[in-house]
Each structure stands twice: as structure tokens, then as C-alpha cells.
Amino acid sequence: MEYKELLAEIKGVLSGEKPLERVVEVLFRVPHYSWVGIYLVRDGELVLGPWRGRQATQHVRIPIGKGICGAAAASGKTEVVADVQSDPRYLACFPSTRSEIVVPILDGDRVLGEIDIDSDIPAAFTQEDKRFLEQVAKLLVLHIREGT
């Protein structure tokens, strides 16, 4: 999967209807991404927006600072967890999940939301994934700020 091509496709879908949903659909096509969701910060907590995966997560609202998602929102830094079972912060969603990456969507220093991706493969996320998803997060700022 070529991240440069996916980035170009994401730029294209952002100009259409339901941009966040369309971005999630594009990201979900990456073979080692087993669950993809976008959380938005609302009233001091993370609220699940569009997502794709085999099943829904029970974690539709996460307090800032709780779990890996909450940690990323609190710090404003990307969290890459190679083995979720060895990370005490992990909020278990699916028994098959082995690794996770959470990328904050930042408007300056303010966290607007985040991209949360699980993988059924241990240590699935590379520096290339991190760079790619951080670029995607930058593209989403304007759409989240405008409330789309």
C-alpha cells in the first residue's frame, strides 16, 4: 500500500460530502489496520465519530487522560503501542487487537480530536505509518474546526 497515493486520495475526499467518514473508509483499506476511528473532543472528553471495523467499540466516550486514547489527547503526542497487552493504559476493545496507534489532531496546541487505529498484528505500526497518519491529522484540522 502506497501512503503517498492514499494521502492524495484523502485530500480528494475532504472536498466532498461527509469528509471524516470518507477518510475513515480510505484508512480502513490499509491491510494491517483492523479498526479505524476518529474521536472528537467534546466537553472535556473524547467522543467517537466515524469508525470502520468488524464491530463497534464500547468505548464511545473516553475521559481525557484515560487509556491510550486519553493519554494522546492529554499530551498532544502520537502514541504507538507495539503490544497493547503489556500496556496498563490499554482499554480493551477487541480480543484480537495486538497493537494500536493514536494520532492527535492538533490546532496549534489544542487537541481537536484524534485518529485511533488498532491492528491484529503485534508491532504493526512503523515510523512510516506514524508520519502518514500525522499528515492525515493535519489535513483534518480545518474540517473538524468547521464542524464537518
C-alpha positions in Angstrom: 0.0 0.0 0.0 1.4 3.3 -1.1 0.9 6.0 1.5 1.6 8.8 -0.9 -1.3 7.7 -3.1 -3.6 7.3 -0.1 -2.7 10.8 1.1 -3.7 12.2 -2.4 -7.0 10.2 -2.2 -7.7 11.6 1.3 -7.1 15.2 0.1 -9.7 14.5 -2.6 -12.4 13.1 -0.3 -12.0 16.0 2.1 -13.6 18.3 -0.5 -16.7 16.1 -0.8 -19.6 15.2 1.5 -19.1 13.5 4.8 -15.3 14.1 4.7 -14.4 12.4 8.1 -16.4 9.3 7.2 -14.7 9.1 3.8 -11.3 9.5 5.4 -12.0 6.6 7.7 -13.1 4.5 4.8 -9.8 5.2 2.9 -7.7 4.4 6.0 -9.6 1.2 6.7 -8.3 -0.2 3.4 -4.7 -0.3 4.7 -4.3 -4.1 5.2 -2.9 -4.0 8.7 -5.5 -1.6 10.1 -8.2 -3.7 11.6 -10.2 -0.9 13.2 -10.1 2.8 12.4 -12.0 5.6 14.2 -11.9 9.3 14.7 -12.6 10.7 18.2 -13.6 14.3 18.6 -13.0 16.3 21.8 -16.4 17.4 23.2 -16.9 18.9 26.7 -13.5 17.6 28.0 -13.8 14.0 26.7 -13.2 12.1 23.6 -16.4 11.2 21.7 -16.3 8.6 18.9 -17.2 9.9 15.5 -17.0 7.9 12.3 -15.4 4.4 12.5 -14.9 1.2 10.5 -14.1 -2.2 11.7 -15.6 -5.7 12.2 -17.6 -4.4 15.2 -18.3 -1.4 17.3 -16.3 -0.5 20.4 -17.9 0.0 23.7 -15.6 3.0 24.3 -17.7 5.7 22.6 -16.7 8.3 25.3 -13.3 8.4 26.9 -12.2 10.9 29.5 -9.1 12.9 28.6 -6.1 11.2 30.3 -7.7 7.7 30.4 -6.4 4.9 28.3 -4.0 5.2 25.3 -6.5 7.5 23.5 -6.9 9.7 26.6 -3.1 9.8 27.0 -2.6 11.0 23.5 -5.3 13.7 23.9 -3.7 14.9 27.2 -0.2 15.1 25.8 -0.9 16.1 22.2 1.6 13.5 21.1 1.2 10.4 19.0 1.1 7.1 21.0 2.4 3.9 19.3 1.9 0.8 21.3 3.5 -2.3 19.9 1.8 -4.7 22.4 -1.4 -3.5 23.9 -1.5 -6.4 26.3 1.7 -5.2 28.0 0.4 -1.6 28.4 -1.6 -1.0 31.5 -3.3 2.1 30.0 -4.9 0.0 27.3 -8.7 0.0 27.4 -9.6 -3.4 25.9 -11.9 -3.2 23.0 -11.4 -6.4 21.0 -9.7 -9.6 22.0 -7.9 -9.7 18.6 -6.2 -6.3 19.0 -2.4 -6.6 19.4 -1.2 -3.0 18.7 -2.5 0.5 18.5 -1.6 3.9 17.2 -3.3 7.1 18.3 -2.6 10.4 16.5 -3.9 13.7 17.9 -5.5 16.2 15.6 -3.9 19.4 16.7 -5.0 23.0 16.0 -1.9 24.7 17.3 -1.6 23.4 20.9 -5.3 22.5 21.1 -6.3 18.9 20.6 -9.5 18.8 18.5 -9.7 15.0 18.2 -7.6 12.0 17.2 -7.2 9.2 14.8 -7.3 5.8 16.6 -6.2 2.7 14.8 -6.0 -0.9 16.1 -4.2 -3.8 14.4 -4.5 -7.5 15.0 -0.7 -7.8 14.3 1.8 -7.2 17.1 4.1 -4.1 16.5 2.2 -3.3 13.3 2.8 0.4 13.2 6.1 1.7 11.7 7.6 5.2 11.5 6.1 5.4 8.0 2.6 4.8 9.5 3.2 7.5 12.1 4.4 10.1 9.6 1.5 9.2 7.2 -1.2 9.4 9.9 0.3 12.7 11.3 -0.1 14.2 7.8 -3.7 12.9 7.6 -4.3 14.5 11.1 -3.0 17.9 9.8 -5.4 17.7 6.8 -8.4 17.1 9.2 -7.9 20.2 11.3 -9.9 22.6 9.1 -12.8 20.1 8.7 -13.1 19.5 12.4 -12.7 23.2 13.3 -15.5 24.0 10.9 -17.7 21.2 12.4 -18.0 18.9 9.3 
